[in-house]
Amino acid sequence: MFLAKVYISLKPSVNDPQGLTIRSGLHQLGFDSALDVRAGKYIEIRVDEDEESVARERVSEMCRQLLANPIIEDFRFDLDAV
């Protein structure tokens, strides 16, 4: 069994209004050193597979088919045996 830690973020060319709102809030709180903020998603998935290569392929397919929008988002993931 493996634990996939999936990180999904907007592509650099995509406007991020949520990130801008967070940055504005940080500035209002006095954190002026926060120059750029990008918001994303973090998802944990337990995958019941015996082989890491199979688990890696399954998680990649999950990301491509459902979890990430390939037009505006990039994804990456870490896979840990549990």
GUVOMAR-370280 format. One record per residue (C-alpha): residue number from 1; residue in three letters; x, y, z. Coordinates in Angstrom, 1 decimal, decimal comma. Layout:
residues N
<num = NUM | residu = ALA | u = X | v = Y | w = Z>;
...
END
This chain:
residues 82
<num = 1 | residu = MET | u = 0,0 | v = 0,0 | w = 0,0>;
<num = 2 | residu = PHE | u = 1,2 | v = 3,5 | w = -0,8>;
<num = 3 | residu = LEU | u = 0,3 | v = 7,0 | w = 0,3>;
<num = 4 | residu = ALA | u = 0,2 | v = 9,5 | w = -2,6>;
<num = 5 | residu = LYS | u = 0,6 | v = 13,2 | w = -1,6>;
<num = 6 | residu = VAL | u = -0,7 | v = 15,1 | w = -4,6>;
<num = 7 | residu = TYR | u = 0,1 | v = 18,8 | w = -5,2>;
<num = 8 | residu = ILE | u = -2,0 | v = 20,6 | w = -7,8>;
<num = 9 | residu = SER | u = -1,2 | v = 24,2 | w = -8,8>;
<num = 10 | residu = LEU | u = -2,2 | v = 26,6 | w = -11,5>;
<num = 11 | residu = LYS | u = 0,1 | v = 26,9 | w = -14,4>;
<num = 12 | residu = PRO | u = 2,4 | v = 30,0 | w = -14,2>;
<num = 13 | residu = SER | u = 0,5 | v = 31,7 | w = -17,1>;
<num = 14 | residu = VAL | u = -2,9 | v = 31,4 | w = -15,4>;
<num = 15 | residu = ASN | u = -4,2 | v = 34,3 | w = -13,3>;
<num = 16 | residu = ASP | u = -4,7 | v = 33,3 | w = -9,7>;
<num = 17 | residu = PRO | u = -7,3 | v = 35,6 | w = -8,0>;
<num = 18 | residu = GLN | u = -7,3 | v = 33,5 | w = -4,8>;
<num = 19 | residu = GLY | u = -3,5 | v = 34,0 | w = -4,5>;
<num = 20 | residu = LEU | u = -3,9 | v = 37,7 | w = -5,1>;
<num = 21 | residu = THR | u = -6,6 | v = 37,8 | w = -2,3>;
<num = 22 | residu = ILE | u = -4,3 | v = 35,9 | w = 0,1>;
<num = 23 | residu = ARG | u = -1,4 | v = 38,2 | w = -0,7>;
<num = 24 | residu = SER | u = -3,6 | v = 41,3 | w = -0,1>;
<num = 25 | residu = GLY | u = -4,7 | v = 39,8 | w = 3,3>;
<num = 26 | residu = LEU | u = -1,1 | v = 39,1 | w = 4,2>;
<num = 27 | residu = HIS | u = -0,1 | v = 42,7 | w = 3,4>;
<num = 28 | residu = GLN | u = -3,0 | v = 44,0 | w = 5,5>;
<num = 29 | residu = LEU | u = -1,6 | v = 42,0 | w = 8,4>;
<num = 30 | residu = GLY | u = 1,8 | v = 43,6 | w = 7,9>;
<num = 31 | residu = PHE | u = 3,5 | v = 40,8 | w = 6,0>;
<num = 32 | residu = ASP | u = 4,8 | v = 43,1 | w = 3,2>;
<num = 33 | residu = SER | u = 7,6 | v = 40,7 | w = 2,3>;
<num = 34 | residu = ALA | u = 5,0 | v = 38,3 | w = 0,7>;
<num = 35 | residu = LEU | u = 5,6 | v = 39,3 | w = -2,9>;
<num = 36 | residu = ASP | u = 3,8 | v = 36,6 | w = -4,8>;
<num = 37 | residu = VAL | u = 1,2 | v = 34,0 | w = -3,6>;
<num = 38 | residu = ARG | u = -0,1 | v = 31,1 | w = -5,7>;
<num = 39 | residu = ALA | u = -2,9 | v = 29,0 | w = -4,2>;
<num = 40 | residu = GLY | u = -3,3 | v = 25,3 | w = -5,0>;
<num = 41 | residu = LYS | u = -4,7 | v = 22,0 | w = -3,8>;
<num = 42 | residu = TYR | u = -3,2 | v = 19,2 | w = -1,7>;
<num = 43 | residu = ILE | u = -4,8 | v = 15,7 | w = -1,7>;
<num = 44 | residu = GLU | u = -3,8 | v = 12,5 | w = 0,0>;
<num = 45 | residu = ILE | u = -4,8 | v = 9,2 | w = -1,5>;
<num = 46 | residu = ARG | u = -4,1 | v = 5,7 | w = -0,1>;
<num = 47 | residu = VAL | u = -3,5 | v = 3,4 | w = -3,0>;
<num = 48 | residu = ASP | u = -3,8 | v = -0,4 | w = -2,5>;
<num = 49 | residu = GLU | u = -1,1 | v = -1,6 | w = -4,9>;
<num = 50 | residu = ASP | u = 1,9 | v = -3,9 | w = -4,2>;
<num = 51 | residu = GLU | u = 4,3 | v = -2,4 | w = -6,7>;
<num = 52 | residu = GLU | u = 5,4 | v = 1,2 | w = -6,7>;
<num = 53 | residu = SER | u = 5,5 | v = 1,5 | w = -10,4>;
<num = 54 | residu = VAL | u = 1,8 | v = 0,4 | w = -10,6>;
<num = 55 | residu = ALA | u = 0,8 | v = 2,8 | w = -7,8>;
<num = 56 | residu = ARG | u = 2,7 | v = 5,6 | w = -9,5>;
<num = 57 | residu = GLU | u = 0,9 | v = 5,0 | w = -12,8>;
<num = 58 | residu = ARG | u = -2,5 | v = 4,7 | w = -11,1>;
<num = 59 | residu = VAL | u = -2,1 | v = 8,0 | w = -9,3>;
<num = 60 | residu = SER | u = -0,8 | v = 9,7 | w = -12,4>;
<num = 61 | residu = GLU | u = -4,0 | v = 8,5 | w = -14,3>;
<num = 62 | residu = MET | u = -6,2 | v = 9,8 | w = -11,4>;
<num = 63 | residu = CYS | u = -4,6 | v = 13,2 | w = -11,7>;
<num = 64 | residu = ARG | u = -4,9 | v = 13,3 | w = -15,5>;
<num = 65 | residu = GLN | u = -8,5 | v = 12,1 | w = -15,6>;
<num = 66 | residu = LEU | u = -10,1 | v = 13,8 | w = -12,6>;
<num = 67 | residu = LEU | u = -8,0 | v = 15,6 | w = -10,0>;
<num = 68 | residu = ALA | u = -6,2 | v = 18,2 | w = -12,2>;
<num = 69 | residu = ASN | u = -7,4 | v = 20,2 | w = -15,2>;
<num = 70 | residu = PRO | u = -4,6 | v = 19,8 | w = -17,7>;
<num = 71 | residu = ILE | u = -5,5 | v = 23,1 | w = -19,5>;
<num = 72 | residu = ILE | u = -4,8 | v = 25,3 | w = -16,5>;
<num = 73 | residu = GLU | u = -3,2 | v = 23,1 | w = -13,8>;
<num = 74 | residu = ASP | u = 0,0 | v = 21,2 | w = -13,3>;
<num = 75 | residu = PHE | u = 0,4 | v = 18,3 | w = -10,8>;
<num = 76 | residu = ARG | u = 3,1 | v = 16,4 | w = -9,0>;
<num = 77 | residu = PHE | u = 3,0 | v = 13,8 | w = -6,3>;
<num = 78 | residu = ASP | u = 5,2 | v = 12,0 | w = -3,8>;
<num = 79 | residu = LEU | u = 4,6 | v = 8,3 | w = -3,1>;
<num = 80 | residu = ASP | u = 5,4 | v = 6,7 | w = 0,2>;
<num = 81 | residu = ALA | u = 5,1 | v = 3,1 | w = 1,2>;
<num = 82 | residu = VAL | u = 2,8 | v = 2,6 | w = 4,2>;
END
